[in-house]
Amino acid sequence: MTYHCFFEQSGTFKNEFKKLGYESYDYDILNDFGETDYIVDLFQEIKNAYDNQPSIFDKMKSDKDIILAFFPCIRFESQIILHFRGEMHTIKSWSDQQKLEYDLKLHKELSHLYELITKLAIVCIRKELPLIIENPYSEQHYLTRYWCLKSSIIDKNRRDNGDYQNKPTQYWFINCEPKNNLIFEPLEYAEKRTHNHMKAQEGISRQVMRSIIHPQYARRFIKEYVLEAGSGLNE
């Protein structure tokens, strides 16, 4: 089985798949970490596939390939509601006209991302490709409230499985099911990082650094939910 990690330029999940003996590749339009195997405009590839045009999906097979999509979430997160209301401290002093113009911009971006993630799901359903989508979780998250697909897994505290953050996360499994394997391995301590600890590094924005997942968390998630029982679970 080959694992295709979309929008994950850090190589975290890709490298954990490789350590377990599986073929895996990262796809992103950026290569800030030097880990992106295919530098490609995934948004355009999704559009092409949805319109039945040539795309990176064409060579993928339902019995040989699985996609993990860490879809950009900046406009889906619950905090966006405060932006729409003009209640964020950075825009509170704006005039009503400025706030309304900003609302139009935000809504356009939100609509664009919603269209793309929905088309991604449709493309994989059409092609019967297994797809796992990761995004933050909250009751106010846009996909939680306004998407017909219900998340398969809600991880309310990633620290419990060895991540840097306790950031709640949800996962949609499309054309596949979570395996729910039992993992018998020690959990090593990972230093906790808050948003204030996430500082920009050379060539890498603070926003990107905030999205980094601990390799331990990635490995445990892969073993517990992605791999078939007996497929490298004890390695």
Order of alpha helices (4+ residues) and beta strands (2+ residues): beta-alpha-beta-beta-alpha-beta-alpha-alpha-beta-alpha-beta-beta-alpha-alpha
